[in-house]
Amino acid sequence: MGFKCGIVGLPNVGKSTLFNALTETAAAQAANYPFCTIEPNIGEVAVPDPRLDTLARFGKSEKIVPTRLTFVDIAGLVRGASKGEGLGNQFLANIREVDAIAHVVRCFEDSDVTHVEGKIDPVADIETIETELMLADLDSLERRVDALEKKARGNDKEARETLDLVQRTLALLREGKPARLVERKPEEQKTFSMLGLLTAKPVLYVCNVEEASAATGNDNSRKVEARAKEEGAVAVVISAKIESEIAVLSREERDEYLGAVGLKEAGLDRLIRAGYQLLDLVTYFTVGPKEARAWTITRGTRAPQAAGVIHTDFERGFIRAETIAFDDYVRFGGEAGARDSGKLRLEGKDYVVADGDVMHFRFAT
């Protein structure tokens, strides 16, 4: 698995420019990384991870296959989307299908690019989109209350527990707060996820700034960063214009360009990593002469389920996992050196896979 991130934003915030940069990056990656598929509104990009190159070198792997993230360009939202204004219904349907939301916010001044609300106010833009999503969630939950109350009166324990969760969420939404802030017990998480709420999804704010502010941000992006901090969310500063210009450059040209504008790395790399961290995902690796490959799992995943990401047969017939920590793999010069040094461990079904583990699964057919 990777994860699917929806790119949202008001009109004229640079959302399409950013998405085009992502898809150009994906196209440029195709020469080095296989299985890079692009559809008109979907772009798959590799997660930058220098550990993979290191492992491939020690493992003498013929090719490198990074883990991937999918970005979905979601139709622009306008005020009233929750009531079907603009492409509202399409917007809401598309956003339900993603794991996280990358909310592109306009933090640049440009008299040639009009703002849909007539002024540059990134926090107000955030509130416009958040309000539309909260209104849609309110409508969705209010429609369920009557049926849940009837079941709860009939001593349906599951309905009673769901109703309690729905009422707590409704109270929060009516206060103008997103559903993701609802306090809930671990055992309620599955039920909460099944509610399918738009404002339950984790949010990453993408501050689109002018080129001169790409390295330092500006007053507008700092307002968004403060808002993100209050929410426990993440904000990334990017110049979509710069990203679109460097997307098609070679690695050497790109590094030279970034250095000239005072950047150490591309904003898209930071965006991809931030999105990866947002969903609390970790990476484990498989290394062999054919390929060195990265695999994405949720933090806390046990070995059989991690094996199932490669193939369901691996999970079904799981016996054990031969595991080497990344640092040990490198320190002892690869698998043979790590084994000879006693750093190769045999892990069973209860082992929780750690970020950076190099694994080889044994399974019964």
ChimeraX attribute file (.defattr): number of C-alpha atoms within 10 A of each C-alpha:
attribute: neighborCount
match mode: 1-to-1
recipient: residues
	/A:1	15
	/A:2	20
	/A:3	20
	/A:4	20
	/A:5	27
	/A:6	24
	/A:7	25
	/A:8	25
	/A:9	28
	/A:10	23
	/A:11	18
	/A:12	15
	/A:13	28
	/A:14	23
	/A:15	26
	/A:16	21
	/A:17	16
	/A:18	24
	/A:19	22
	/A:20	21
	/A:21	23
	/A:22	25
	/A:23	24
	/A:24	22
	/A:25	22
	/A:26	21
	/A:27	20
	/A:28	17
	/A:29	17
	/A:30	15
	/A:31	9
	/A:32	11
	/A:33	16
	/A:34	12
	/A:35	9
	/A:36	18
	/A:37	14
	/A:38	15
	/A:39	9
	/A:40	9
	/A:41	14
	/A:42	20
	/A:43	24
	/A:44	25
	/A:45	28
	/A:46	21
	/A:47	22
	/A:48	15
	/A:49	14
	/A:50	9
	/A:51	15
	/A:52	22
	/A:53	17
	/A:54	15
	/A:55	26
	/A:56	23
	/A:57	18
	/A:58	18
	/A:59	22
	/A:60	16
	/A:61	17
	/A:62	12
	/A:63	18
	/A:64	20
	/A:65	20
	/A:66	23
	/A:67	22
	/A:68	22
	/A:69	21
	/A:70	20
	/A:71	24
	/A:72	24
	/A:73	23
	/A:74	25
	/A:75	24
	/A:76	20
	/A:77	23
	/A:78	21
	/A:79	18
	/A:80	16
	/A:81	23
	/A:82	24
	/A:83	13
	/A:84	15
	/A:85	12
	/A:86	16
	/A:87	16
	/A:88	20
	/A:89	16
	/A:90	15
	/A:91	19
	/A:92	20
	/A:93	12
	/A:94	15
	/A:95	24
	/A:96	16
	/A:97	14
	/A:98	19
	/A:99	16
	/A:100	25
	/A:101	27
	/A:102	24
	/A:103	24
	/A:104	28
	/A:105	30
	/A:106	27
	/A:107	29
	/A:108	24
	/A:109	14
	/A:110	10
	/A:111	7
	/A:112	6
	/A:113	11
	/A:114	14
	/A:115	17
	/A:116	14
	/A:117	14
	/A:118	7
	/A:119	11
	/A:120	19
	/A:121	17
	/A:122	22
	/A:123	18
	/A:124	13
	/A:125	22
	/A:126	19
	/A:127	12
	/A:128	20
	/A:129	21
	/A:130	18
	/A:131	21
	/A:132	22
	/A:133	22
	/A:134	25
	/A:135	20
	/A:136	20
	/A:137	23
	/A:138	21
	/A:139	14
	/A:140	15
	/A:141	18
	/A:142	12
	/A:143	10
	/A:144	13
	/A:145	15
	/A:146	12
	/A:147	11
	/A:148	20
	/A:149	16
	/A:150	13
	/A:151	15
	/A:152	18
	/A:153	11
	/A:154	11
	/A:155	10
	/A:156	13
	/A:157	12
	/A:158	13
	/A:159	18
	/A:160	18
	/A:161	14
	/A:162	19
	/A:163	21
	/A:164	16
	/A:165	18
	/A:166	23
	/A:167	14
	/A:168	15
	/A:169	26
	/A:170	22
	/A:171	14
	/A:172	19
	/A:173	21
	/A:174	12
	/A:175	9
	/A:176	14
	/A:177	18
	/A:178	23
	/A:179	24
	/A:180	19
	/A:181	14
	/A:182	18
	/A:183	12
	/A:184	13
	/A:185	8
	/A:186	8
	/A:187	8
	/A:188	13
	/A:189	10
	/A:190	9
	/A:191	14
	/A:192	21
	/A:193	11
	/A:194	8
	/A:195	16
	/A:196	15
	/A:197	22
	/A:198	26
	/A:199	25
	/A:200	21
	/A:201	19
	/A:202	18
	/A:203	24
	/A:204	22
	/A:205	27
	/A:206	30
	/A:207	30
	/A:208	27
	/A:209	27
	/A:210	19
	/A:211	16
	/A:212	13
	/A:213	19
	/A:214	22
	/A:215	18
	/A:216	14
	/A:217	22
	/A:218	17
	/A:219	12
	/A:220	20
	/A:221	27
	/A:222	17
	/A:223	16
	/A:224	24
	/A:225	22
	/A:226	15
	/A:227	17
	/A:228	17
	/A:229	12
	/A:230	10
	/A:231	14
	/A:232	12
	/A:233	15
	/A:234	23
	/A:235	24
	/A:236	22
	/A:237	27
	/A:238	28
	/A:239	26
	/A:240	28
	/A:241	17
	/A:242	22
	/A:243	24
	/A:244	20
	/A:245	13
	/A:246	19
	/A:247	22
	/A:248	17
	/A:249	15
	/A:250	11
	/A:251	11
	/A:252	8
	/A:253	12
	/A:254	18
	/A:255	16
	/A:256	13
	/A:257	17
	/A:258	18
	/A:259	12
	/A:260	10
	/A:261	14
	/A:262	13
	/A:263	15
	/A:264	12
	/A:265	13
	/A:266	19
	/A:267	21
	/A:268	24
	/A:269	16
	/A:270	16
	/A:271	21
	/A:272	21
	/A:273	16
	/A:274	17
	/A:275	26
	/A:276	22
	/A:277	12
	/A:278	16
	/A:279	17
	/A:280	12
	/A:281	19
	/A:282	20
	/A:283	24
	/A:284	22
	/A:285	25
	/A:286	21
	/A:287	23
	/A:288	17
	/A:289	12
	/A:290	13
	/A:291	17
	/A:292	25
	/A:293	22
	/A:294	23
	/A:295	20
	/A:296	23
	/A:297	23
	/A:298	17
	/A:299	15
	/A:300	15
	/A:301	17
	/A:302	17
	/A:303	25
	/A:304	26
	/A:305	19
	/A:306	26
	/A:307	26
	/A:308	16
	/A:309	16
	/A:310	15
	/A:311	11
	/A:312	14
	/A:313	15
	/A:314	21
	/A:315	21
	/A:316	15
	/A:317	16
	/A:318	21
	/A:319	17
	/A:320	21
	/A:321	24
	/A:322	16
	/A:323	26
	/A:324	24
	/A:325	20
	/A:326	21
	/A:327	14
	/A:328	20
	/A:329	25
	/A:330	19
	/A:331	11
	/A:332	16
	/A:333	15
	/A:334	20
	/A:335	22
	/A:336	13
	/A:337	16
	/A:338	21
	/A:339	17
	/A:340	10
	/A:341	11
	/A:342	10
	/A:343	17
	/A:344	21
	/A:345	15
	/A:346	16
	/A:347	17
	/A:348	15
	/A:349	14
	/A:350	11
	/A:351	15
	/A:352	16
	/A:353	25
	/A:354	19
	/A:355	18
	/A:356	19
	/A:357	20
	/A:358	27
	/A:359	24
	/A:360	17
	/A:361	21
	/A:362	16
	/A:363	16
	/A:364	11
	/A:365	8
